[in-house]
Amino acid sequence: MVNLQLNPNLAVDSQPWTPGGWPKVSVVTPVFNSARYLEQAMVSVLNQGYPNLEYSIVDGGSTDGSLEIIRKYQDRLHWWVSEPDRGMYDALNKGFARSSGEVMGWISATDLLHAGSLFVASSVFATFPQVEWITGRPTALNETGMIVGVLRLRRWSRLRFLAGANRYIQQESTFWRRSLWERAGSHVDASRRNASDFELWVRFFRYARLYSVDALIGGFRSHADSLGLQDIEECHRVHEEIIRMELQSAPWGRTLKGFRALSAAAQSVPLVSRGWRELVMGGLKRLPGPDLAPVIRYRKHNWEMK
């Protein structure tokens, strides 16, 4: 595992990753009454010193002091606005519509990017033209922003994701190419209050493999106002609904529907559920196979894939 804390000036002067320098990275932060955490989030993006950053803030009409924090940094922003919206995903669509970067991602006002993470993401994409989206090693933050958990790095495949082997792709650690965004519809589904990142991943999987990068990119902060943590069961219900819709057109949809029905039935029986989770679902996560994308790691001053 590597947490790159690069010297931005050295990185840019000595080893630009493309003929024109570092790729442009577009980052959007949606905000609504998040003054308690917002400045930490913004600083985690801006203080990396990434030389080709396009950073936008989309505020939904905050009244808690968030606007004063945004104005403090407005000269370093690509664009910002404060106006009523239909929630976080509507705000993201506004921000991405104003963006032009080759590499894209978002960080919520309550979460953080790790030091050097923009250099990690852009250099991985510049090194591997065939890679269209990446996710780093998942990390957890406590309410103050301290790293309190670094989780196991998983490998991904569309088949296993839709089968239910692992539904948690950490949004804060995920970046993608604009070309993939455009093929997948150029939007986040704004009709939901939560879980639309999951729906976006389902669409991305139609077009590209997800590569895990053994580096720290972003962290999720556990806090009382988190929409996802407020009603985790509702989040899971939405996940199931999204997958059911996707399986209607997926190449092996009928088989996966049958497997998921069997899995749900097995996990509803107390004497069977633990063994099923450990042996069957755990096996789906752990067993090697050609469907799994290789892992990208930093070795001897270069990114390697295997």
C-alpha positions as CSV (number, residue, x, y, z in Angstrom):
1,M,0.0,0.0,0.0
2,V,1.3,3.5,-0.8
3,N,0.1,6.9,0.3
4,L,1.9,9.3,-2.1
5,Q,2.6,12.7,-0.7
6,L,4.3,14.3,-3.6
7,N,6.2,17.5,-3.9
8,P,4.0,19.1,-6.6
9,N,6.7,21.4,-8.0
10,L,9.2,18.4,-8.3
11,A,6.5,16.2,-9.8
12,V,5.5,18.8,-12.5
13,D,9.1,19.9,-13.3
14,S,10.8,16.5,-13.5
15,Q,8.2,14.1,-14.7
16,P,5.1,15.3,-16.5
17,W,2.9,12.3,-17.3
18,T,1.7,13.6,-20.7
19,P,3.3,15.7,-23.4
20,G,1.2,18.7,-22.3
21,G,1.8,18.1,-18.5
22,W,-0.5,16.8,-15.9
23,P,-4.0,15.9,-17.1
24,K,-6.8,18.3,-16.2
25,V,-8.8,17.0,-13.2
26,S,-12.3,18.2,-12.5
27,V,-13.5,17.8,-9.0
28,V,-17.0,18.9,-7.7
29,T,-18.1,19.4,-4.1
30,P,-21.8,19.6,-3.4
31,V,-22.7,21.6,-0.3
32,F,-25.7,22.3,1.9
33,N,-25.3,23.6,5.4
34,S,-22.0,21.8,5.9
35,A,-19.9,24.6,7.5
36,R,-18.7,22.3,10.2
37,Y,-16.8,20.1,7.7
38,L,-16.6,22.1,4.4
39,E,-13.3,23.9,4.9
40,Q,-11.5,20.6,5.6
41,A,-12.9,19.1,2.5
42,M,-11.9,22.1,0.3
43,V,-8.4,22.3,1.8
44,S,-7.9,18.6,1.1
45,V,-8.4,19.3,-2.6
46,L,-6.8,22.7,-3.0
47,N,-3.7,22.2,-0.8
48,Q,-2.5,19.3,-2.9
49,G,-1.0,21.9,-5.3
50,Y,-2.2,20.0,-8.3
51,P,-1.2,22.2,-11.3
52,N,-4.2,21.4,-13.6
53,L,-7.2,21.4,-11.2
54,E,-10.7,22.5,-12.1
55,Y,-12.5,22.7,-8.7
56,S,-16.2,23.7,-8.5
57,I,-18.4,24.1,-5.5
58,V,-22.2,23.9,-5.9
59,D,-24.1,25.1,-2.8
60,G,-27.8,24.5,-2.4
61,G,-28.6,27.7,-0.6
62,S,-26.8,27.3,2.8
63,T,-27.5,29.5,5.7
64,D,-25.0,28.2,8.2
65,G,-21.8,30.0,7.3
66,S,-20.8,27.7,4.3
67,L,-20.9,30.7,1.9
68,E,-18.3,32.6,3.9
69,I,-16.0,29.6,3.7
70,I,-16.5,29.3,0.0
71,R,-15.8,33.0,-0.5
72,K,-12.6,32.6,1.4
73,Y,-11.3,30.3,-1.3
74,Q,-13.2,31.6,-4.3
75,D,-10.1,32.9,-6.1
76,R,-8.8,29.3,-6.3
77,L,-12.0,27.9,-7.6
78,H,-13.0,27.2,-11.2
79,W,-16.6,28.0,-10.5
80,W,-19.1,28.2,-7.7
81,V,-22.8,29.0,-7.2
82,S,-25.3,29.1,-4.4
83,E,-28.9,28.5,-5.3
84,P,-31.7,26.1,-4.4
85,D,-31.3,22.7,-6.0
86,R,-33.0,19.2,-5.8
87,G,-30.3,17.7,-3.7
88,M,-26.7,16.5,-3.9
89,Y,-27.0,14.7,-7.2
90,D,-28.6,17.7,-8.9
91,A,-25.8,19.8,-7.6
92,L,-23.2,17.4,-9.0
93,N,-24.8,17.5,-12.4
94,K,-24.6,21.3,-12.4
95,G,-21.0,21.2,-11.5
96,F,-20.0,18.5,-14.0
97,A,-21.9,20.4,-16.7
98,R,-19.5,23.3,-16.2
99,S,-16.4,21.1,-16.2
100,S,-13.9,20.1,-18.9
101,G,-11.3,17.9,-17.3
102,E,-10.1,14.6,-18.7
103,V,-10.3,13.1,-15.3
104,M,-13.4,13.5,-13.1
105,G,-14.6,12.8,-9.5
106,W,-16.4,14.4,-6.6
107,I,-15.8,14.8,-2.9
108,S,-18.7,15.6,-0.6
109,A,-18.5,18.6,1.8
110,T,-18.1,16.2,4.7
111,D,-15.4,13.9,3.3
112,L,-11.7,14.3,2.5
113,L,-9.2,13.5,-0.3
114,H,-5.9,12.2,0.9
115,A,-2.6,14.0,0.4
116,G,-1.3,13.5,-3.2
117,S,-4.5,11.7,-4.3
118,L,-5.0,13.9,-7.4
119,F,-1.5,13.1,-8.5
120,V,-2.2,9.4,-7.9
121,A,-5.4,9.4,-10.0
122,S,-4.1,11.4,-12.9
123,S,-0.7,9.6,-13.2
124,V,-2.5,6.2,-13.2
125,F,-4.7,7.3,-16.1
126,A,-1.8,8.7,-17.9
127,T,0.2,5.5,-17.4
128,F,-2.6,3.2,-18.5
129,P,-4.6,4.5,-21.5
130,Q,-6.9,1.4,-21.3
131,V,-8.0,2.2,-17.7
132,E,-11.3,4.1,-17.6
133,W,-12.1,4.2,-13.9
134,I,-10.3,3.4,-10.7
135,T,-10.9,3.1,-7.0
136,G,-8.4,3.3,-4.2
137,R,-8.1,1.4,-0.9
138,P,-11.2,2.3,1.2
139,T,-10.5,4.4,4.2
140,A,-12.7,5.5,7.1
141,L,-12.6,8.8,9.0
142,N,-14.0,9.7,12.4
143,E,-16.1,12.8,12.9
144,T,-13.0,15.0,13.4
145,G,-11.4,13.8,10.1
146,M,-8.9,11.4,11.6
147,I,-8.2,8.2,9.6
148,V,-9.5,5.4,11.8
149,G,-9.7,2.6,9.3
150,V,-7.8,1.4,6.2
151,L,-9.7,-1.5,4.6
152,R,-8.7,-4.4,2.5
153,L,-8.2,-3.7,-1.2
154,R,-10.8,-5.6,-3.3
155,R,-10.8,-6.6,-7.0
156,W,-13.8,-6.0,-9.1
157,S,-15.9,-7.5,-11.9
158,R,-19.3,-6.6,-13.2
159,L,-20.5,-10.2,-12.9
160,R,-19.6,-10.4,-9.2
161,F,-20.9,-6.9,-8.4
162,L,-24.3,-7.7,-9.9
163,A,-24.3,-11.1,-8.2
164,G,-24.1,-9.2,-4.8
165,A,-20.5,-10.2,-3.8
166,N,-19.7,-6.7,-2.8
167,R,-21.8,-3.6,-3.2
168,Y,-19.5,-1.0,-1.6
169,I,-17.3,0.9,-4.1
170,Q,-16.1,3.9,-2.1
171,Q,-17.2,7.0,-3.9
172,E,-14.6,9.2,-2.3
173,S,-11.8,7.0,-3.7
174,T,-13.2,6.7,-7.2
175,F,-12.2,8.7,-10.3
176,W,-13.0,8.2,-14.0
177,R,-12.3,9.4,-17.5
178,R,-14.6,11.9,-19.1
179,S,-15.0,9.5,-22.1
180,L,-16.5,6.9,-19.8
181,W,-18.8,9.6,-18.2
182,E,-20.1,10.6,-21.6
183,R,-20.7,7.0,-22.8
184,A,-22.6,6.3,-19.6
185,G,-25.0,9.3,-20.1
186,S,-23.1,12.3,-18.7
187,H,-25.2,12.5,-15.5
188,V,-25.8,11.2,-12.0
189,D,-29.4,10.2,-11.4
190,A,-30.9,13.1,-9.5
191,S,-34.3,11.4,-8.9
192,R,-33.1,9.8,-5.7
193,R,-32.1,11.1,-2.3
194,N,-29.3,8.6,-1.9
195,A,-27.5,5.7,-3.6
196,S,-27.2,7.3,-7.0
197,D,-23.4,6.8,-6.9
198,F,-24.3,3.0,-6.9
199,E,-26.5,3.5,-10.0
200,L,-23.6,5.4,-11.7
201,W,-21.2,2.5,-11.0
202,V,-23.8,0.1,-12.5
203,R,-23.8,2.1,-15.7
204,F,-20.0,2.4,-15.7
205,F,-19.7,-1.3,-15.5
206,R,-21.5,-1.7,-18.8
207,Y,-18.6,-0.1,-20.6
208,A,-15.4,-0.6,-18.6
209,R,-13.6,-2.7,-16.0
210,L,-13.0,-1.1,-12.6
211,Y,-9.3,-1.2,-11.5
212,S,-8.3,-1.1,-7.9
213,V,-5.3,1.1,-7.1
214,D,-3.3,0.2,-4.0
215,A,-3.1,3.8,-2.7
216,L,-5.1,6.1,-0.4
217,I,-7.3,8.4,-2.5
218,G,-10.3,9.5,-0.4
219,G,-11.9,8.9,2.9
220,F,-15.5,8.7,4.1
221,R,-16.4,10.5,7.3
222,S,-18.8,8.9,9.7
223,H,-21.0,11.6,11.2
224,A,-24.6,12.0,12.5
225,D,-25.9,13.8,9.4
226,S,-24.8,11.2,6.8
227,L,-27.7,10.3,4.5
228,G,-26.3,6.8,3.8
229,L,-25.8,6.0,7.5
230,Q,-29.2,7.4,8.6
231,D,-31.1,4.6,6.9
232,I,-28.8,1.9,5.7
233,E,-31.7,-0.5,5.0
234,E,-33.3,2.0,2.7
235,C,-30.0,2.3,0.9
236,H,-29.8,-1.4,0.4
237,R,-33.4,-1.5,-0.8
238,V,-32.5,1.1,-3.5
239,H,-29.4,-1.0,-4.4
240,E,-31.6,-4.0,-5.0
241,E,-34.0,-2.0,-7.1
242,I,-31.2,-0.7,-9.3
243,I,-29.7,-4.2,-9.8
244,R,-33.1,-5.7,-10.6
245,M,-33.5,-3.1,-13.4
246,E,-30.0,-3.7,-14.7
247,L,-30.5,-7.5,-14.8
248,Q,-33.4,-7.0,-17.2
249,S,-30.8,-6.3,-20.0
250,A,-27.6,-7.7,-18.7
251,P,-26.2,-10.6,-20.8
252,W,-26.5,-13.2,-18.0
253,G,-29.4,-11.4,-16.3
254,R,-31.7,-14.5,-16.0
255,T,-28.9,-16.6,-14.3
256,L,-28.0,-13.8,-11.9
257,K,-31.7,-13.3,-11.0
258,G,-31.9,-16.9,-10.1
259,F,-28.7,-16.8,-8.1
260,R,-29.7,-13.7,-6.2
261,A,-33.1,-15.2,-5.4
262,L,-31.4,-18.3,-4.1
263,S,-28.9,-16.2,-2.1
264,A,-31.7,-14.2,-0.5
265,A,-33.6,-17.4,0.5
266,A,-30.4,-18.9,2.0
267,Q,-29.6,-15.8,4.0
268,S,-33.1,-15.7,5.4
269,V,-32.7,-19.1,7.1
270,P,-30.7,-18.7,10.4
271,L,-29.0,-22.1,10.3
272,V,-27.9,-21.5,6.7
273,S,-27.2,-17.8,6.5
274,R,-23.8,-17.7,8.1
275,G,-22.4,-20.6,6.0
276,W,-23.8,-19.1,2.8
277,R,-22.2,-15.7,3.5
278,E,-18.8,-17.1,4.4
279,L,-18.5,-19.9,1.8
280,V,-20.5,-18.7,-1.2
281,M,-20.5,-14.9,-1.0
282,G,-17.1,-14.8,0.6
283,G,-15.8,-17.2,-2.2
284,L,-17.2,-14.8,-4.8
285,K,-15.1,-12.0,-3.3
286,R,-11.9,-14.0,-2.9
287,L,-11.7,-16.6,-5.7
288,P,-9.4,-15.5,-8.6
289,G,-10.7,-15.4,-12.1
290,P,-10.2,-13.7,-15.5
291,D,-13.2,-11.5,-14.9
292,L,-11.4,-9.6,-12.1
293,A,-9.5,-6.5,-13.2
294,P,-5.8,-6.5,-12.3
295,V,-4.6,-4.4,-9.3
296,I,-2.4,-1.3,-9.9
297,R,0.5,-0.7,-7.5
298,Y,3.4,1.7,-7.3
299,R,6.7,-0.1,-7.6
300,K,10.2,1.4,-8.2
301,H,8.9,4.8,-9.1
302,N,6.3,3.5,-11.6
303,W,2.8,2.2,-11.6
304,E,2.5,-1.5,-12.4
305,M,-0.5,-3.6,-13.2
306,K,-0.9,-7.3,-12.2
